């Protein structure tokens, strides 16, 4: 396991380290249950945020369950933390006082929707001495004990140095290698993967284990070869290696979340419509980033590389729609001016005294990848701010004591 000796000076590698998998609901369940200051309601879906007549102070939220029960919850402070799609959905749907929804006086709620596009491209043919390096291959390095340093599981990615990004006016990216296993992409491989996720106790809504068993038994060769290769990792069975690239999206006000005028969910809330737009500069970034990295790998004697045709100016590959990163960002963006953002620097909705938004929906820009650390940092920062506000009796006019977190 060695770092690549890239010679151009245009490419750098970054090292990530993995924490042990943490399911917050399990990890902190006992602490939350024993807390005298926190009360957790499960299966309680907030369907509306109510305000007083000027829509400057939230007074309560309306809650419904799928079983038909409902209740109303009042609080002194409200924090909306339901993700980059559900945050704007709830603000837009809370339109009893303001027809356009809460925080939407400048038509910004739901705009600037971003996700990190993930694409696969090219063929990488490593020289013998680099053919078994797992550090940069996403099929091996995630939570793999064989890719670790002092017991800490790690991974490496490639990106362009800052001077190159500025000179060529490119967005940021992260690039890995991705080995192609026999049986990959088949129904049997997907069924086997779901079974593995179930063994890891990950949630799989609607999972049908019996059907997956039938699928795997109906395609025994694909099932065996894919599972054996993932488990034993024999290099001789790898069918090839390709680039995997995740790229920074540009903020675009036309890329947005809106409410469906006709479709409702089981709780009676409007469903969302997503208009995700990626500009040509994202395509140019993909093309040029892979070109620079491929040239450096050739010059460094690491591999020969055959790149796919450039995508700039062409329709996005169909696979892009299936290979998301699920990093929904930007739809309640932060800005000091209400004309350019939904929340201020404290994550408080402009024009409201006690409604805050947490999570990646407040991102004004997205970077290349890895939003979780920024989300956690903003969450801690918001928690400290609210704690200070609650100690000041004049800071927020309280309907009732307490903080309601809609998550």
C-alpha positions in Angstrom: 0.0 0.0 0.0 1.9 3.0 -1.3 1.2 6.5 -2.4 1.4 7.2 -6.1 4.6 8.9 -7.3 2.9 11.5 -9.5 5.5 13.8 -11.2 3.6 16.7 -12.8 3.0 18.7 -9.7 -0.5 19.3 -11.0 -2.1 16.5 -9.0 -2.2 15.9 -5.3 -3.5 13.0 -3.2 -5.5 13.5 -0.1 -5.9 10.9 2.7 -9.2 10.3 4.5 -9.7 8.3 7.7 -12.9 6.5 8.6 -14.5 6.5 12.0 -16.3 3.3 13.1 -19.8 3.2 11.7 -22.1 5.0 14.1 -25.9 4.7 14.0 -26.9 7.6 16.2 -30.3 6.1 17.0 -28.7 3.1 18.5 -25.6 4.8 19.9 -27.4 7.5 21.8 -30.8 5.9 22.4 -30.2 5.2 26.1 -28.8 8.7 26.7 -31.9 10.3 25.0 -34.3 8.1 26.9 -32.7 8.9 30.3 -32.4 12.7 29.6 -34.6 14.9 31.7 -34.3 17.7 29.1 -35.0 15.8 25.9 -38.2 14.1 24.7 -38.0 12.1 21.5 -41.1 11.4 19.4 -40.8 8.7 16.8 -43.1 8.4 13.7 -44.2 12.0 14.4 -44.2 13.8 11.0 -44.3 17.6 11.0 -46.7 18.7 8.2 -46.9 22.4 8.9 -45.2 25.2 10.9 -47.7 27.7 12.2 -47.0 31.3 12.9 -48.7 34.4 14.3 -50.4 36.8 11.9 -47.2 38.5 10.7 -45.3 35.2 10.1 -42.4 36.6 12.0 -42.6 34.1 15.0 -43.3 30.4 14.8 -45.9 29.4 17.4 -46.3 25.7 16.9 -46.0 22.8 14.5 -48.8 20.4 13.3 -47.9 16.8 13.6 -49.4 13.7 12.0 -48.7 10.0 12.0 -49.4 7.5 9.2 -51.8 5.7 11.5 -54.1 8.8 11.6 -53.1 10.4 14.9 -52.3 14.1 15.1 -51.1 16.6 17.7 -49.8 20.2 18.0 -46.5 21.0 19.6 -45.5 24.5 20.8 -42.0 25.6 21.7 -39.8 28.7 22.3 -37.4 27.8 19.5 -37.9 25.6 16.4 -35.1 24.0 14.5 -35.8 22.4 11.1 -33.3 19.6 10.4 -34.9 17.3 7.9 -32.5 17.4 5.0 -31.9 19.3 1.7 -35.2 18.3 0.2 -37.5 18.1 3.1 -36.4 21.4 4.7 -37.6 23.5 1.7 -40.6 21.3 1.3 -41.9 22.0 4.8 -41.1 25.7 4.5 -43.0 26.0 1.2 -45.9 23.9 2.5 -46.3 26.1 5.6 -48.2 28.7 3.7 -51.2 29.5 5.8 -50.1 33.1 6.5 -47.7 33.7 3.6 -48.9 32.2 0.4 -45.3 31.6 -0.9 -44.3 29.8 2.3 -42.1 30.7 5.2 -38.8 32.5 4.6 -39.7 32.8 0.9 -40.3 36.5 0.5 -37.6 36.6 -2.2 -38.5 33.3 -3.9 -35.3 31.6 -2.7 -36.6 28.6 -0.7 -35.9 25.5 -2.7 -33.5 27.2 -5.2 -29.8 26.4 -5.6 -30.4 22.7 -5.2 -27.1 20.8 -5.4 -25.8 17.3 -5.3 -22.4 16.0 -6.1 -22.5 14.3 -9.5 -20.7 10.9 -9.6 -19.5 9.5 -12.9 -17.4 6.5 -14.0 -15.1 6.9 -17.0 -12.1 5.5 -18.8 -10.0 2.3 -18.6 -6.9 2.2 -16.4 -4.3 -0.4 -17.0 -1.8 -0.4 -14.2 1.8 -1.5 -14.5 2.6 -4.7 -12.5 4.1 -2.9 -9.5 0.9 -0.7 -9.0 -1.8 -3.3 -9.9 -2.5 -4.4 -6.4 -2.4 -1.0 -4.6 -5.7 -0.8 -2.8 -5.3 2.6 -1.2 -7.0 4.5 -4.1 -9.5 1.9 -5.1 -13.0 2.4 -3.7 -13.9 -1.2 -4.0 -11.2 -2.1 -1.4 -10.5 0.8 0.9 -13.9 1.5 2.6 -13.7 0.0 6.1 -11.0 -2.4 4.9 -8.6 -3.6 7.6 -5.9 -4.2 5.0 -6.0 -0.5 4.1 -5.1 1.1 7.4 -2.5 3.1 9.2 -1.8 2.4 12.9 -5.2 0.6 13.1 -7.1 3.5 11.5 -8.9 2.7 8.3 -8.0 5.1 5.5 -8.5 5.9 1.9 -6.8 8.2 -0.7 -8.3 10.3 -3.5 -6.7 12.4 -6.3 -7.5 16.0 -7.0 -6.0 18.9 -8.8 -3.8 21.4 -6.9 -5.3 24.8 -6.2 -3.1 26.7 -8.7 -4.4 24.5 -11.6 -8.0 25.0 -10.5 -7.5 28.7 -10.6 -5.6 28.9 -13.8 -8.0 26.7 -15.7 -11.1 28.0 -13.9 -12.2 24.5 -12.9 -14.4 23.3 -10.1 -13.0 21.0 -7.4 -13.2 17.2 -7.7 -12.2 13.9 -6.0 -11.1 10.9 -8.1 -10.7 7.3 -7.1 -10.2 4.1 -9.0 -13.0 1.5 -9.1 -12.3 -2.1 -9.9 -14.9 -3.9 -12.0 -15.8 -7.3 -10.5 -17.3 -10.2 -12.4 -21.1 -10.2 -12.1 -21.1 -6.5 -11.2 -24.3 -4.7 -12.1 -26.3 -7.9 -12.4 -29.5 -8.5 -10.4 -27.7 -11.2 -8.4 -25.0 -8.8 -7.4 -27.5 -6.2 -6.3 -29.4 -8.8 -4.3 -26.2 -10.0 -2.6 -25.3 -6.4 -1.7 -28.7 -5.9 -0.1 -28.3 -9.0 2.0 -24.9 -7.8 3.2 -26.5 -4.4 4.1 -29.1 -6.3 6.1 -26.5 -8.3 8.0 -24.8 -5.0 8.9 -28.2 -4.0 10.3 -28.7 -1.1 7.9 -32.3 0.0 7.1 -33.7 -1.4 3.9 -37.3 -0.1 3.4 -39.4 -2.6 1.5 -36.6 -5.2 1.4 -37.9 -8.7 0.3 -35.2 -11.2 1.5 -37.1 -14.1 0.0 -37.1 -12.5 -3.5 -33.4 -11.7 -3.2 -32.7 -15.4 -2.3 -34.6 -16.5 -5.4 -32.7 -14.0 -7.6 -29.3 -15.2 -6.3 -30.3 -18.9 -6.7 -31.5 -18.2 -10.2 -28.1 -16.6 -11.2 -25.6 -18.8 -9.2 -22.5 -17.9 -11.3 -23.0 -14.1 -11.0 -23.7 -14.5 -7.3 -20.7 -16.7 -6.6 -18.2 -14.7 -8.7 -19.3 -11.3 -7.4 -19.4 -12.5 -3.8 -16.1 -14.4 -4.0 -14.3 -11.5 -5.6 -15.6 -9.0 -3.0 -14.6 -11.4 -0.2 -11.2 -12.8 -1.3 -10.2 -10.0 -3.7 -8.2 -12.0 -6.2 -6.7 -9.6 -8.7 -6.9 -12.2 -11.4 -10.7 -12.0 -11.5 -10.9 -8.2 -11.8 -12.4 -7.4 -15.2 -10.9 -3.9 -15.4 -10.5 -0.6 -13.6 -12.2 2.7 -14.3 -12.1 6.2 -12.8 -14.7 7.3 -10.4 -15.1 11.0 -10.1 -17.2 13.2 -7.8 -17.4 16.8 -8.8 -18.3 20.1 -7.2 -21.6 21.5 -8.6 -22.1 25.2 -9.2 -24.9 27.0 -7.4 -27.7 27.6 -9.9 -30.9 29.3 -8.9 -32.7 27.4 -11.6 -31.8 24.1 -10.0 -34.6 23.9 -7.4 -37.1 22.0 -5.3 -40.8 22.9 -5.8 -44.1 21.5 -4.6 -46.3 19.4 -6.9 -49.6 21.2 -7.6 -51.5 17.9 -7.8 -49.6 15.0 -6.0 -50.0 14.5 -2.3 -48.4 12.0 0.1 -50.2 9.8 2.7 -50.1 12.7 5.2 -51.7 15.1 2.7 -48.6 17.1 2.1 -47.6 18.1 -1.5 -44.9 15.9 -3.0 -41.8 17.6 -4.3 -40.6 18.1 -7.8 -36.8 18.2 -8.4 -35.2 20.1 -11.2 -31.5 19.3 -10.8 -29.4 21.3 -13.2 -25.6 20.9 -13.9 -23.9 23.4 -16.1 -21.3 22.9 -18.8 -18.5 24.0 -16.4 -19.2 20.8 -14.4 -18.8 18.8 -17.5 -15.6 20.7 -18.5 -14.3 20.0 -15.0 -14.9 16.3 -15.3 -13.2 16.1 -18.7 -10.2 18.2 -17.9 -9.6 16.7 -14.4 -9.5 13.2 -15.8 -7.3 14.3 -18.7 -4.7 15.9 -16.3 -4.7 12.9 -14.0 -4.4 10.4 -16.9 -1.5 12.3 -18.4 0.3 12.4 -15.0 -0.3 8.6 -14.5 1.2 7.9 -17.9 4.2 10.2 -17.3 4.8 8.7 -13.9 4.8 5.1 -15.3 1.9 4.1 -13.1 -0.6 3.1 -15.8 -1.7 3.4 -19.4 -5.1 5.1 -19.6 -7.8 5.2 -22.3 -10.3 8.0 -21.6 -13.9 8.0 -22.7 -15.0 10.7 -25.1 -15.4 14.1 -23.6 -18.9 14.9 -22.2 -18.8 18.7 -22.4 -21.7 20.0 -24.5 -23.3 16.5 -24.6 -26.2 15.0 -22.6 -25.2 13.7 -19.2 -24.7 9.9 -19.1 -27.8 8.0 -18.0 -25.8 6.3 -15.3 -25.5 9.7 -13.5 -29.1 9.4 -12.5 -28.6 6.1 -10.8 -25.2 6.8 -9.1 -26.1 9.7 -6.8 -24.2 10.7 -3.7 -27.3 11.7 -1.8 -25.7 15.0 -0.7 -28.8 17.3 -1.0 -27.6 20.8 -0.4 -28.2 24.5 -0.9 -32.0 24.8 -0.8 -32.1 27.2 2.2 -28.8 28.8 1.5 -27.0 31.0 4.1 -26.3 34.6 3.3 -26.2 37.8 5.3 -28.8 39.4 2.9 -32.3 38.1 2.7 -32.2 38.9 -1.0 -29.6 36.3 -1.5 -30.2 33.7 1.2 -32.9 32.1 3.3 -31.0 32.0 6.6 -28.5 34.3 8.2 -25.1 33.4 9.6 -26.7 31.9 12.7 -28.9 29.6 10.6 -32.0 31.7 11.5 -34.6 32.2 8.8 -34.5 35.8 7.7 -37.5 37.8 9.0 -38.3 35.2 11.7 -37.4 35.4 15.4 -37.3 31.8 16.4 -37.1 29.5 13.4 -33.7 28.0 12.5 -32.6 25.6 9.8 -29.8 23.0 10.3 -28.0 20.7 7.8 -26.6 20.9 4.3 -29.5 22.8 3.0 -27.9 26.0 4.3 -24.7 25.5 2.2 -24.1 28.4 -0.2 -21.5 26.3 -2.0 -20.9 22.5 -2.0 -17.2 21.8 -2.4 -16.1 18.5 -4.0 -17.4 15.9 -1.5 -17.6 15.0 2.2 -20.4 17.3 3.6 -20.9 15.5 6.9 -18.1 17.1 8.8 -19.4 20.6 7.8 -22.9 19.6 8.8 -21.7 18.4 12.2 -19.7 21.6 12.7 -22.6 23.8 11.8 -24.9 21.8 14.1 -22.5 22.3 17.1 -22.3 26.0 16.3 -26.1 26.3 16.1 -26.5 24.5 19.4 -24.2 26.9 21.1 -26.0 29.9 19.6 -29.4 28.7 20.7 -28.1 27.9 24.2 -26.9 31.5 24.5 -30.2 32.9 23.1 -32.3 30.9 25.6 -30.3 32.4 28.5 -31.3 35.9 27.3 -35.0 36.3 28.2 -35.4 39.2 25.7 -33.8 37.3 22.8 -36.8 35.3 21.7 -40.5 35.8 22.7 -41.5 32.4 23.9 -44.9 30.7 23.1 -43.7 28.1 25.7 -40.5 26.9 27.1 -38.3 24.5 25.1 -36.7 23.8 21.8 -38.4 21.7 19.1 -36.1 19.9 16.7 -37.9 18.7 13.6 -35.6 15.9 12.2 
